[in-house]
Amino acid sequence: MLSTIVECHIALHHATGYLYRKQSILLRDYARFAEAKGEDVVRATTALEWAGRGPSAGTRHGRLEVIRRFARLMHAEESRHEVPPAGVFGKQAPRRTPYIYTPQEIRTLLKAASALGPRGALRPKMYATMLGLIAATGLRISEAIGLRLDDVTTAGLVIRQTKFRKSRLVPLHPTTRRALASYLAVRARFAGTDDAVFLSERGAGLRYSTVISTFLALVRSIGIHPGAGQRGPRIHDLRHTFAVRSLEQCASNGEAVARHMLALSTYLGHAHLFDTYWYLQATPRLLADVAARSESLALRDAR
């Protein structure tokens, strides 16, 4: 059966060190779709039909590319597998420009989170703390959701085996540590058997989809999101904002910037330094620093 082939393919990637999360979800969904048609190998027409069900051009392109990579490998072993044509849904969309929050917008966001209902429940304190932690440390949302009580140490947060199978220690500013300790004291009154730091209303770990829908409701409520169906600030942009604001605090000489970038890349948990450069977005302050640096170099060379 096609689903059996897919599971072997996924297991191979896991065995070689890949997380392969999104691809696994998509391949399993495709296998169910194809098997419902009575197919036991990849058929190009079925693959295109399945990929075409994506809600956007970028999603459709991504779905097709996952199937194409899978089909090419399968075709090498069994010629009955068909490789769908490339470019049917256009080229991959360019990476989305991040939204850089102002300090006031972050304060307003956390205030709105603190006002969530129901009154007296853990939920408002939990969302305000989690969003504040992401803004203050640049954690990925998956890392925040995945935190366990034992990961909160006197030295900082232990982030275990995340996106690039890397674990790291994230030191906390004293104000961040106090805010987290305050939340954990409240959490202790609602705790069940789940050891997740951030709990749902049921006393269990949070679901990613629930966090995203709540976040979207918050940014719309404070007026910094254009509305449903339109692009606006994302929770991941808090991570981008952390990286940019961090660089803004750095001394402007080249050696200091280089050292800072290496430290920031390690702190964010990036596998490569160039991944960190993508997180940096031009802001008025950074552009002013660049202009001042350029002017200084021009004057030095003119002497």
C-alpha positions as CSV (number, residue, x, y, z in Angstrom):
1,M,0.0,0.0,0.0
2,L,1.1,3.6,-0.7
3,S,0.8,4.5,3.0
4,T,3.3,1.7,3.9
5,I,5.8,3.1,1.4
6,V,5.3,6.6,2.8
7,E,5.9,5.4,6.3
8,C,9.2,3.7,5.3
9,H,10.2,6.9,3.5
10,I,9.5,9.0,6.6
11,A,11.3,6.5,8.9
12,L,14.4,6.7,6.7
13,H,14.5,10.5,7.0
14,H,14.0,10.3,10.8
15,A,16.8,7.7,11.0
16,T,19.2,10.1,9.1
17,G,18.5,13.0,11.5
18,Y,15.8,15.0,9.8
19,L,12.8,16.1,11.8
20,Y,10.7,15.9,8.6
21,R,7.5,17.1,10.4
22,K,5.6,19.1,7.8
23,Q,6.6,16.7,5.0
24,S,5.4,13.7,7.1
25,I,2.0,15.3,7.6
26,L,1.7,16.1,3.9
27,L,2.8,12.7,2.6
28,R,0.5,10.9,4.9
29,D,-2.4,13.1,3.8
30,Y,-1.5,12.4,0.2
31,A,-1.3,8.7,0.8
32,R,-4.8,8.7,2.2
33,F,-6.1,10.7,-0.7
34,A,-4.5,8.4,-3.3
35,E,-5.6,5.2,-1.6
36,A,-9.2,6.4,-1.5
37,K,-8.9,6.4,-5.3
38,G,-7.6,2.8,-5.1
39,E,-4.0,3.7,-6.1
40,D,-0.9,2.1,-4.7
41,V,1.7,4.2,-6.5
42,V,2.1,7.9,-7.2
43,R,0.0,9.1,-10.1
44,A,0.8,12.5,-11.6
45,T,-2.8,13.5,-12.1
46,T,-3.7,12.5,-8.5
47,A,-0.7,14.3,-7.1
48,L,-1.7,17.5,-9.0
49,E,-5.3,17.2,-7.8
50,W,-4.2,16.8,-4.2
51,A,-1.6,19.6,-4.3
52,G,-4.2,21.9,-6.0
53,R,-6.3,21.7,-2.9
54,G,-3.9,24.0,-1.0
55,P,-5.5,27.4,-0.1
56,S,-2.8,29.6,-1.7
57,A,-0.4,29.5,-4.6
58,G,2.6,29.2,-2.2
59,T,0.9,26.3,-0.4
60,R,0.0,24.5,-3.6
61,H,3.6,24.9,-4.8
62,G,5.0,23.5,-1.6
63,R,2.7,20.5,-1.5
64,L,3.6,19.6,-5.1
65,E,7.3,19.9,-4.4
66,V,7.0,17.5,-1.4
67,I,5.3,14.9,-3.7
68,R,7.8,15.5,-6.5
69,R,10.8,14.8,-4.2
70,F,9.0,11.7,-2.9
71,A,8.0,10.5,-6.3
72,R,11.5,10.9,-7.8
73,L,13.0,8.6,-5.1
74,M,10.2,6.1,-5.5
75,H,10.5,6.1,-9.3
76,A,14.1,5.1,-9.0
77,E,13.0,1.9,-7.2
78,E,9.8,1.3,-9.0
79,S,9.1,2.8,-12.5
80,R,5.3,2.6,-12.0
81,H,5.6,5.7,-9.7
82,E,5.0,8.8,-11.8
83,V,6.8,12.1,-11.2
84,P,4.5,15.1,-11.4
85,P,5.6,18.0,-13.6
86,A,7.3,21.0,-11.9
87,G,6.0,24.6,-12.1
88,V,2.3,23.8,-12.4
89,F,1.5,26.2,-9.6
90,G,4.1,28.7,-10.3
91,K,7.4,29.3,-8.5
92,Q,8.0,29.4,-4.8
93,A,6.8,32.6,-3.3
94,P,9.5,34.9,-2.0
95,R,10.1,34.8,1.8
96,R,7.7,37.0,3.6
97,T,9.0,40.4,4.9
98,P,8.9,40.3,8.7
99,Y,6.9,42.8,10.7
100,I,9.0,44.6,13.3
101,Y,7.0,45.5,16.3
102,T,7.5,48.7,18.2
103,P,8.1,48.5,21.9
104,Q,4.7,50.2,22.4
105,E,3.0,47.6,20.2
106,I,4.5,44.8,22.3
107,R,3.3,46.4,25.5
108,T,-0.2,46.8,24.0
109,L,-0.2,43.2,22.9
110,L,0.8,41.9,26.3
111,K,-1.9,44.1,28.0
112,A,-4.5,42.7,25.6
113,A,-3.3,39.2,26.5
114,S,-3.7,39.9,30.2
115,A,-7.3,41.0,29.6
116,L,-8.3,37.7,28.0
117,G,-11.0,35.7,29.6
118,P,-12.2,33.9,31.6
119,R,-11.5,36.2,34.6
120,G,-9.6,34.4,37.3
121,A,-8.4,31.6,35.0
122,L,-4.8,30.8,34.1
123,R,-5.3,31.7,30.4
124,P,-4.7,35.5,30.5
125,K,-1.6,35.1,32.7
126,M,-0.3,32.3,30.5
127,Y,-0.7,34.1,27.2
128,A,0.8,37.3,28.5
129,T,3.8,35.4,29.9
130,M,4.3,33.2,26.9
131,L,4.2,36.1,24.4
132,G,6.4,38.2,26.6
133,L,8.9,35.4,26.9
134,I,9.0,35.0,23.1
135,A,9.5,38.8,22.7
136,A,12.2,38.9,25.3
137,T,14.2,35.9,24.2
138,G,13.4,35.3,20.5
139,L,12.2,31.7,21.2
140,R,10.4,29.9,18.4
141,I,6.7,29.4,19.2
142,S,7.3,25.6,19.1
143,E,10.1,26.0,21.6
144,A,7.9,28.0,24.0
145,I,5.1,25.4,23.7
146,G,7.5,22.6,24.2
147,L,9.0,23.9,27.5
148,R,8.8,21.6,30.5
149,L,9.1,22.5,34.1
150,D,12.5,20.9,34.4
151,D,13.7,23.1,31.5
152,V,13.4,26.2,33.8
153,T,16.7,26.3,35.6
154,T,18.7,28.9,37.6
155,A,21.0,29.3,34.6
156,G,18.2,29.9,32.1
157,L,15.9,28.0,29.9
158,V,17.1,24.6,28.5
159,I,15.8,24.3,24.9
160,R,16.0,20.7,23.9
161,Q,16.4,19.1,20.5
162,T,14.4,21.6,18.5
163,K,14.4,22.6,14.8
164,F,18.0,21.6,14.0
165,R,18.3,18.8,16.6
166,K,20.3,21.3,18.7
167,S,19.9,21.9,22.4
168,R,20.9,25.2,23.9
169,L,20.8,27.2,27.1
170,V,18.9,30.6,26.9
171,P,19.9,32.9,29.7
172,L,17.1,35.2,31.0
173,H,17.2,38.9,31.9
174,P,16.2,39.4,35.6
175,T,12.9,41.1,34.6
176,T,12.0,38.1,32.3
177,R,13.0,35.7,35.1
178,R,10.7,37.5,37.6
179,A,7.8,37.5,35.1
180,L,8.2,33.8,34.5
181,A,8.5,33.0,38.2
182,S,5.3,35.0,38.8
183,Y,3.5,33.0,36.2
184,L,4.7,29.6,37.5
185,A,3.5,30.6,41.0
186,V,0.0,31.1,39.5
187,R,0.3,28.0,37.4
188,A,0.9,25.9,40.5
189,R,-2.7,26.5,41.5
190,F,-4.0,25.1,38.3
191,A,-1.5,22.3,37.7
192,G,-2.5,18.8,36.8
193,T,-0.2,16.0,35.8
194,D,1.1,17.6,32.7
195,D,4.6,19.1,33.2
196,A,4.3,21.6,30.3
197,V,5.2,25.2,31.4
198,F,2.4,26.7,29.4
199,L,-1.0,24.9,30.0
200,S,-4.3,25.0,28.2
201,E,-7.6,25.6,30.0
202,R,-7.8,21.8,30.3
203,G,-4.6,21.6,32.2
204,A,-2.7,20.0,29.3
205,G,0.0,21.2,26.9
206,L,-1.0,23.8,24.3
207,R,-1.8,23.1,20.7
208,Y,0.0,25.2,18.1
209,S,-3.3,26.0,16.2
210,T,-4.9,27.2,19.4
211,V,-2.0,29.6,20.1
212,I,-2.0,31.0,16.6
213,S,-5.8,31.6,16.5
214,T,-5.6,33.4,19.9
215,F,-2.7,35.5,18.8
216,L,-4.5,36.5,15.6
217,A,-7.5,37.6,17.6
218,L,-5.2,39.6,19.9
219,V,-3.4,41.5,17.1
220,R,-6.7,42.3,15.4
221,S,-8.2,43.5,18.6
222,I,-5.3,46.1,19.1
223,G,-5.5,47.3,15.5
224,I,-2.2,46.1,14.0
225,H,-3.7,43.4,11.8
226,P,-5.7,44.3,8.6
227,G,-8.2,41.5,9.1
228,A,-9.2,38.0,8.2
229,G,-7.7,36.8,4.9
230,Q,-5.0,39.4,4.8
231,R,-1.4,39.4,5.7
232,G,-0.4,40.9,9.0
233,P,1.9,40.6,12.0
234,R,2.8,37.0,12.9
235,I,3.8,35.5,16.2
236,H,7.1,34.5,14.6
237,D,7.8,38.2,13.9
238,L,8.4,38.7,17.6
239,R,11.5,36.5,17.0
240,H,12.5,38.7,14.1
241,T,12.0,41.8,16.2
242,F,14.1,40.4,19.0
243,A,17.0,39.9,16.6
244,V,16.7,43.4,15.1
245,R,16.4,45.2,18.4
246,S,19.4,43.2,19.7
247,L,21.6,44.4,16.8
248,E,20.4,48.0,17.4
249,Q,22.0,47.8,20.9
250,C,25.3,46.6,19.5
251,A,28.3,48.9,19.2
252,S,28.7,50.1,15.6
253,N,32.3,48.9,15.0
254,G,32.7,46.0,12.6
255,E,34.4,43.6,15.1
256,A,31.7,44.1,17.7
257,V,29.0,43.5,15.1
258,A,30.7,40.3,14.0
259,R,31.0,39.0,17.6
260,H,27.5,40.0,18.3
261,M,26.1,38.2,15.2
262,L,27.9,34.9,16.2
263,A,26.5,35.2,19.8
264,L,23.0,36.0,18.5
265,S,23.0,33.1,16.1
266,T,23.9,30.7,18.9
267,Y,21.3,32.3,21.2
268,L,18.6,31.9,18.6
269,G,19.5,28.3,17.9
270,H,20.4,28.7,14.2
271,A,22.4,26.0,12.5
272,H,24.2,28.5,10.2
273,L,25.1,32.2,10.6
274,F,23.4,33.1,7.3
275,D,20.1,32.0,8.9
276,T,20.6,34.8,11.4
277,Y,21.3,37.4,8.7
278,W,17.8,36.7,7.2
279,Y,16.3,37.7,10.5
280,L,17.7,41.2,10.3
281,Q,15.4,43.8,8.8
282,A,16.2,47.5,8.0
283,T,14.9,49.8,10.6
284,P,15.4,53.6,10.9
285,R,17.9,53.2,13.7
286,L,20.0,50.5,11.8
287,L,19.9,52.6,8.6
288,A,21.1,55.7,10.6
289,D,24.0,53.6,12.0
290,V,24.8,52.4,8.5
291,A,24.8,55.9,7.2
292,A,27.0,57.2,10.0
293,R,29.4,54.3,9.5
294,S,29.6,55.0,5.7
295,E,30.1,58.7,6.3
296,S,32.9,57.9,8.7
297,L,34.7,55.6,6.3
298,A,34.2,58.2,3.4
299,L,35.8,61.0,5.5
300,R,38.7,58.7,6.6
301,D,39.4,57.7,2.9
302,A,39.3,61.4,1.8
303,R,42.1,62.4,4.2
